[in-house]
Amino acid sequence: MPPLWRVLALLLAALWTLVGAHGTRAALRARRSVRRLGVPGVRTSGEVANGPRRVGPSYHPPQIRYQAPPPDRPHAPADHTYRQVPLNADAPNALHRGAIVHVRYDPSDPRRVVVLRTRKSLSPTANLIWCTCFCATGPALGALALL
């Protein structure tokens, strides 16, 4: 029978690998959703005006309220308030009403917006780095426990 520490190390290695793989998949999906904008975009913050909701058979995606310049004057000050459905409304971010979000909008058409992250979450790139480290540490710990 193997020692208890070896069994616990193997279980921990499996858990880290699974958590890392799941998080890496979610982070890659979030990075793909940011690419839907098609341009680097201008970063700003806003808030969720209406959260996602279902009324009968129809689904209403969340709406984001943010400030940007008017569409016909891209170099004007960002004083025009928009209330738009983000292009990545299906992103894994928890978009509850009143939540502060960081968004990127297209400077040529400020009505096109994607959600980068909420105040309580990491950016997709930072999430990808952390989850990749978990994915690499899990098998390394498992191999160390088997030696």
C-alpha positions in Angstrom: 0.0 0.0 0.0 1.4 3.4 -1.0 2.0 6.0 1.7 -0.8 8.5 2.4 1.2 11.5 1.3 1.7 10.0 -2.2 -2.1 9.4 -2.6 -2.9 12.9 -1.4 -0.2 14.4 -3.8 -1.7 12.4 -6.7 -5.2 13.6 -5.9 -4.0 17.2 -5.6 -2.2 16.9 -8.9 -5.4 15.6 -10.6 -7.4 18.4 -9.1 -4.9 21.1 -10.2 -4.8 19.7 -13.7 -8.6 19.6 -14.0 -9.0 23.1 -12.6 -6.3 24.4 -14.8 -7.8 22.7 -17.9 -11.2 24.1 -17.2 -9.9 27.6 -16.5 -7.7 27.6 -19.6 -10.7 26.7 -21.7 -12.8 29.5 -20.2 -9.9 32.0 -20.6 -9.4 31.1 -24.3 -13.2 31.4 -24.9 -13.0 34.9 -23.2 -10.1 35.9 -25.4 -11.9 34.8 -28.5 -14.9 36.8 -27.5 -12.7 40.0 -27.2 -11.6 39.4 -30.8 -15.2 39.7 -32.0 -14.7 43.5 -32.0 -12.2 43.2 -34.8 -10.2 46.3 -33.8 -8.0 47.0 -30.8 -10.7 49.3 -29.5 -10.8 52.0 -26.8 -10.9 50.8 -23.2 -13.4 52.3 -20.8 -15.5 51.3 -17.8 -19.2 51.1 -17.5 -21.9 49.3 -15.6 -24.5 46.6 -16.3 -27.8 48.5 -16.9 -29.9 45.4 -17.2 -28.8 41.8 -16.4 -29.7 38.8 -18.5 -33.3 37.8 -18.1 -35.8 35.4 -19.5 -39.4 36.6 -20.1 -41.6 33.8 -21.2 -40.0 32.0 -24.2 -37.7 35.0 -25.1 -34.3 35.7 -23.7 -33.0 39.3 -23.2 -29.2 39.6 -23.1 -27.6 42.0 -20.7 -27.2 45.7 -21.5 -24.0 47.7 -20.7 -24.1 51.5 -20.0 -20.9 53.3 -20.8 -19.7 56.7 -22.2 -18.0 57.2 -25.5 -17.9 60.0 -28.2 -20.8 60.3 -30.6 -20.6 58.0 -33.7 -20.3 60.9 -36.1 -17.4 62.6 -34.1 -14.9 60.0 -33.0 -12.4 62.6 -31.7 -14.9 64.4 -29.5 -14.9 64.0 -25.7 -16.5 60.8 -24.4 -19.7 62.3 -23.1 -22.3 60.4 -25.0 -24.0 57.6 -22.9 -24.6 54.3 -24.7 -26.8 51.4 -23.5 -25.9 48.5 -25.7 -25.9 44.7 -25.7 -22.2 43.6 -25.9 -21.0 41.5 -28.8 -19.9 38.8 -26.3 -23.0 38.7 -24.2 -22.5 34.9 -23.9 -19.0 35.4 -22.2 -18.4 33.6 -18.9 -18.4 36.9 -17.0 -21.2 37.3 -14.4 -23.1 40.3 -15.7 -25.5 41.2 -12.9 -27.3 44.5 -12.8 -25.2 47.3 -11.3 -21.9 45.4 -11.7 -18.9 47.5 -12.8 -17.4 46.2 -16.0 -14.4 47.1 -18.2 -15.3 47.3 -21.9 -13.7 48.0 -25.2 -15.6 49.8 -27.9 -14.9 50.4 -31.6 -13.8 54.0 -32.1 -15.4 54.2 -35.5 -18.7 52.8 -34.2 -18.9 53.2 -30.4 -22.2 51.2 -30.4 -20.1 48.0 -30.9 -18.7 46.9 -27.5 -17.2 43.8 -25.9 -16.9 43.1 -22.1 -13.3 42.5 -21.0 -13.9 41.7 -17.4 -15.9 42.7 -14.3 -14.4 44.4 -11.3 -14.2 41.0 -9.4 -12.5 39.0 -12.2 -9.1 38.9 -13.8 -8.5 39.9 -17.4 -8.7 37.0 -19.9 -4.9 37.1 -20.4 -4.1 37.0 -16.7 -6.6 34.2 -16.3 -4.9 32.2 -19.1 -1.5 32.6 -17.5 -2.7 31.4 -14.0 -4.7 28.5 -15.4 -1.8 27.4 -17.7 0.5 27.4 -14.6 -2.0 25.2 -12.8 -2.2 22.9 -15.8 1.6 22.5 -15.8 2.0 22.2 -12.0 -0.5 19.4 -11.7 1.3 16.8 -13.9 4.7 17.9 -12.4 3.4 17.3 -8.9 2.0 13.9 -10.0 5.4 12.9 -11.5 7.2 14.0 -8.4 4.9 11.9 -6.2 5.5 8.8 -8.3 9.3 9.1 -8.1 
